[in-house]
Amino acid sequence: MKNWRMLILGVALTANTAFAAPQMVDKVAAVVNNGVVLESDVDGMMQSVKAQAQQAGQQLPDDRTLRHQILERQIMDNIILQMGQKMGVQVTDEQLDQAIQNIAAQNRMSLDQLRSRLAYDGANYQTYRAQIRKEMQIAEVRNNEVRRRVTILPQEVDTLAKQVAAQNSQGTELNLSHILLPLSENPAQQQVDDQEALAKQLVGEIKGGADFGKLAVTYSADPQALKGGNMGWGKIEELPTIFAQAVSSAKKGDIVGPIRSGVGFHILKVNDLRGESKNISVTEVHARHILLKPSPIMTDAQARAKIEEIAADIKSGKTSFVQAAKNFSDDPGSANQGGDLGWTSPEVFDPAFRDALLRLQKGQISAPVHSSFGWHLIQLMDTRQVDKTDAAQKERAYRLLFNRKFAEEAQTWMQEQRASAYVKILDNNAQ
């Protein structure tokens, strides 16, 4: 669900403004299969997009063009949500709560601060939750359907891993904006010529000083169009192949394109670049611990008292850490080895255990630590840097191949769903 995790607070408020005041009789803006898009949904998103654009200083096209883009977005969302209903896709309250907590954390807020911010902006918290749930359902359906279309061969992974190792540019991250001028599945030559001419015209206007974001909102069929076409930061290897090749030598501020693909003509703007070290080194820790688990015969408080007693005995020299682990530890995997956990990445441990471990100096023993398993004493024995470049490059190559192919397939899949759906637009202002 990578995409919805990037949902910023402002975007999540989409459609909330429609609930700020009592509405007159709602009208249908479009019929989509056996569902509808309401004019209140379109109006709410219009207000939200305009508010965000004003905050960001982004130019927008005229209301008619903007309304058309928003209606198309609502239609596509409706199509995917209907698919999700047929597939039985559900987002539990627990998943939704966790997602909202993640959004709050990404915006450096507590959950209470997030709710206060929503109230300050005049947004209803239950409406906000419904919007996030909808975004999660859409992402789940899209991801499930597109993943099936992605095939990655071992040879592809090996080849890309070698390229990553051999080319410094493959570590580059880019911040791109994108305009897609779409073509139908079997376009007539006139349509191809018209879209190509429009693409060249737009490139000329952009190089002449026109606002890229405004043109993206006006013309682009990409899902990021309402954000001015901004795709955010990403590795060069994550881009579709034709994009990666086109921007391999691009510099900040460059306009790249038009680029022809199977779904249309693309125009890219390189907003920024940043590099990355080729060598990948990770820190491993060598630790040992003593674990006492609460049980029917030992309460949590008793376990804590006992671990404090053991800690005092070790500190006074009455017993050694190794002997105490053998005598008392409830961890069957390490007790016989004196609590030794071997060399490993700290990320494999329970978060509370990991955080306490990372605060220790070499040889230091922690205060009692409470984790989801019970009470621990932890000793950091040593740390080391391990070169994981080869393994990491293969893992990264697989991930980047998947992301690249997913992006290519997702656009094709969305166009196929839109083309096969029954859509009747009733909103004259958006036609």
Phi, psi and omega in degrees: 000040186304316190297312184291338178294341179273002183297118177272167187302316183298317180294324181293343179277358180308135178078354178286329184295340179291346183256007185286338181216157178302139183257150171287183181304124184287147180245159178269125179272329180200145172263128183233106185053242180256021178232182181221157167251126182272150178297329179296326177295316180294315180298317181297317180291326176302311181296319181295314180297320179295319180296317179295320180296321179295318178296321183274354183069027182266136177282147178236155176285184178295161186301323182297315180293316179298318181297322178298315180299315181295319179297319178298321177297316180295322178297313181297318177299319181296317179300313183292320179296323176295321175299318180298321178297317179294325182278349182078024180289127180227149174245116182288162177299324180295317178296321180294316179301316180296320180297317180292323175297321178296318179297318178300315181296320179296331178265013178056048178228156166277170179297321179296321178294323178297315180296322178295320179296318178298316180296320179298323180277003178076022182259140177278129185296322179292324175295320177300314179300318180297322179294317179295319178301317179298316179299319180294319179296317179299313180298320181296315179296310181301314181296317180298316183288319184284325179305323182296338184269354184261123176237130180235123180269149178304324180296325178295319179297312180300318181296313181292323178300320178294322178295319179300319181289328188269338187240120178299324184297340181289347177270000186287139171254142180234147170252112187243153165241153193218136170240129176245121172259107193282156171239149176289174186298317176234078188288146171288154183300327180296320178296317178300313181297319181295315181292323178294319179296319178296318179300315179295323178297315181295319177301316178298317179296319181295314179294338177274001176113359179295152182284117183300316183299319180295318180293325178297314179297325184286316192246334193285143174258009180284148180301337181270010186303318183289351173261021182074019179081004185289123180266353182077193181276143177196156177291149179298329181287342181280346183285154169307147188309315183293330177288314182302317179295321185290328184258008184301331180242014184285156179241166179304131179092350182292145171254124186243129178129183003291145177244128181268132173228186181290343183251353178154202178252137185241143172233130182242144170239128178272102181285324182193163177223155171208150186262180183207143177292142180285323184283134183244112181241138179237153178268127172249151181240147173247112186227164170221159183210164171239129182241131170242121181261131172300147183208176178302337181255000177214112181289170178299320180295320179293322178297318179295315179300319180294318180293327176293322178295317178297318179300318179295319179296321178294317182295323182280348181090005180295327177214164177263161178300317183297314182293322178296321178296317180295324184278325192238338190294138178267010177265102184296336182284338184234345186303313182293341177262020180072025180086004185293125180259359179072187178274130179198169174284137179297342182292345181281347185272162172308140184307318180294319178296312181301312183297319178294319181298317183290346177272351184276149169270162180303127180089346184284145176254136183285165163289166177306134183241130179259124177236186178291348181264337183147212182254135184236150155250134184235136173237127175273116183270322180190166172227158177207154174263130183240131178281111180249025188303309184298310181295319181293324180294322178291319178296316180293321179300317179298314182297319182290322176298316179299312181298321180295310182292325178298315181298319180294315183288327183298317181294318178296316181299316181295320178295322179295318180294320180295319182290329184270351182275154172273117181229126174235113182273125181253348182278100182297334182288343183255004183261000000 
